[in-house]
Amino acid sequence: MVSGQKFFGGDNINLVDIAAVYIAYWPEIVEEAKEIKFFTRDKFPKVSEWADNFLNCQVVKETLPPRAQLLAYFKKRHEARHKA
């Protein structure tokens, strides 16, 4: 991402941003479910800024699965693995 741009392709979401949705949305949910931290704003400030911009777009908000449902799913998976 070039400095001063909101997204990988400039001021508009493009294919690279869409392909990187995993980085923007999923890790934070998995981290919360497992009670660990992989990515921090201190270590990855530009990625964090991009993720904030991306996740705050209305079309993205309307498209992603509900956070609460994903969190419940990953917590259940995590608990099941530790019980086995």
C-alpha positions as CSV (number, residue, x, y, z in Angstrom):
1,M,0.0,0.0,0.0
2,V,1.4,3.4,-1.0
3,S,1.6,6.0,1.7
4,G,-1.4,8.3,1.8
5,Q,-3.7,5.9,0.1
6,K,-6.7,4.3,1.8
7,F,-6.6,1.0,-0.1
8,F,-4.1,-1.0,-2.1
9,G,-5.2,0.5,-5.3
10,G,-5.7,4.0,-4.2
11,D,-8.9,5.6,-2.8
12,N,-11.2,2.8,-4.0
13,I,-11.4,-0.8,-3.1
14,N,-10.0,-3.2,-5.7
15,L,-9.3,-6.9,-6.1
16,V,-6.3,-6.9,-3.9
17,D,-8.3,-5.4,-1.0
18,I,-11.0,-8.0,-1.5
19,A,-8.4,-10.8,-1.6
20,A,-6.9,-9.5,1.6
21,V,-10.2,-9.5,3.5
22,Y,-8.9,-12.4,5.6
23,I,-6.2,-10.1,7.1
24,A,-8.7,-7.3,7.8
25,Y,-11.5,-9.3,9.5
26,W,-10.7,-12.8,10.6
27,P,-7.5,-12.7,12.7
28,E,-9.0,-10.4,15.4
29,I,-11.9,-12.8,15.8
30,V,-9.7,-15.8,16.0
31,E,-7.4,-14.0,18.5
32,E,-10.4,-13.2,20.7
33,A,-11.7,-16.7,20.6
34,K,-8.3,-18.2,21.5
35,E,-7.4,-15.4,23.9
36,I,-4.1,-14.7,22.2
37,K,-2.7,-11.8,20.1
38,F,-0.8,-12.3,16.8
39,F,-1.3,-8.9,15.2
40,T,-0.9,-5.6,17.0
41,R,-1.3,-2.1,15.8
42,D,2.2,-1.4,17.1
43,K,3.8,-4.1,14.9
44,F,1.6,-3.5,11.8
45,P,0.4,0.1,11.8
46,K,-0.2,0.4,8.0
47,V,-2.0,-2.9,7.8
48,S,-4.2,-1.9,10.8
49,E,-5.0,1.4,9.2
50,W,-5.9,-0.3,5.9
51,A,-8.1,-2.8,7.7
52,D,-9.9,0.0,9.5
53,N,-10.6,1.8,6.2
54,F,-11.7,-1.4,4.5
55,L,-14.0,-2.6,7.3
56,N,-15.6,0.8,7.6
57,C,-16.8,0.8,4.0
58,Q,-20.6,0.2,3.9
59,V,-20.5,-2.4,1.2
60,V,-17.9,-4.4,3.1
61,K,-20.0,-4.2,6.3
62,E,-23.0,-5.5,4.4
63,T,-21.1,-8.4,2.9
64,L,-19.1,-9.8,5.8
65,P,-20.6,-12.5,8.0
66,P,-21.8,-11.3,11.4
67,R,-18.9,-11.0,13.9
68,A,-20.8,-12.4,16.8
69,Q,-21.6,-15.6,14.9
70,L,-18.0,-16.1,13.8
71,L,-16.7,-15.5,17.3
72,A,-19.1,-18.1,18.7
73,Y,-18.0,-20.5,16.0
74,F,-14.3,-20.1,16.7
75,K,-14.7,-20.3,20.5
76,K,-16.7,-23.5,20.1
77,R,-14.0,-25.0,17.9
78,H,-11.2,-23.9,20.2
79,E,-13.0,-25.4,23.3
80,A,-13.6,-28.6,21.4
81,R,-10.0,-29.0,20.5
82,H,-8.9,-28.5,24.1
83,K,-11.4,-31.1,25.4
84,A,-10.2,-33.8,23.0
